[in-house]
Amino acid sequence: MLGLGAPELLIILAVVLLLFGGTRLPKLARSLGQASKEFKAGVADGTRDDDDAKKEAKTD
């Protein structure tokens, strides 16, 4: 995982807490999760579109 150990992750977490504060952190995490979900759905949809195009190309 990118060569990050526990100490590095704790330092990153501390910096994020200092930058965003405890009140905005849950909101930030929620929006990050939603963005990740939408990105994965878009990638899956693009893959399905590519598969459909390949099937149509083979039948022509």
C-alpha positions as CSV (number, residue, x, y, z in Angstrom):
1,M,0.0,0.0,0.0
2,L,2.4,2.7,-1.3
3,G,4.9,1.8,1.4
4,L,2.9,3.7,4.1
5,G,3.2,2.2,7.6
6,A,1.2,3.0,10.8
7,P,3.4,6.0,11.8
8,E,3.0,7.7,8.4
9,L,-0.7,7.1,8.4
10,L,-1.0,8.6,11.9
11,I,1.0,11.7,10.8
12,I,-1.3,12.1,7.7
13,L,-4.4,11.8,9.9
14,A,-3.0,14.4,12.3
15,V,-2.3,16.9,9.5
16,V,-5.8,16.3,8.0
17,L,-7.3,17.0,11.4
18,L,-5.3,20.2,11.8
19,L,-6.3,21.4,8.4
20,F,-9.9,20.6,8.3
21,G,-10.9,20.3,12.0
22,G,-13.1,17.7,13.6
23,T,-16.4,19.2,12.6
24,R,-15.7,19.3,8.8
25,L,-13.9,15.9,8.7
26,P,-17.1,13.7,8.6
27,K,-18.6,15.9,5.8
28,L,-15.3,15.6,3.9
29,A,-15.2,11.9,4.3
30,R,-18.8,11.5,3.2
31,S,-18.3,13.6,0.0
32,L,-15.1,11.6,-0.7
33,G,-17.0,8.4,-0.4
34,Q,-19.8,9.6,-2.7
35,A,-17.2,10.7,-5.3
36,S,-15.5,7.4,-5.2
37,K,-18.9,5.6,-5.6
38,E,-19.8,7.7,-8.6
39,F,-16.4,7.2,-10.2
40,K,-16.6,3.4,-9.8
41,A,-20.1,3.5,-11.3
42,G,-18.8,5.5,-14.3
43,V,-16.0,3.2,-14.9
44,A,-18.3,0.2,-14.8
45,D,-20.7,1.9,-17.2
46,G,-17.9,2.7,-19.6
47,T,-16.7,-0.9,-19.5
48,R,-20.2,-2.1,-20.3
49,D,-20.5,0.3,-23.2
50,D,-17.1,-0.9,-24.6
51,D,-18.3,-4.5,-24.3
52,D,-21.5,-3.7,-26.1
53,A,-19.6,-1.9,-28.9
54,K,-17.3,-5.0,-29.3
55,K,-20.3,-7.3,-29.6
56,E,-21.9,-5.1,-32.2
57,A,-18.6,-4.9,-34.2
58,K,-18.3,-8.7,-34.3
59,T,-21.8,-9.1,-35.6
60,D,-21.3,-6.6,-38.4
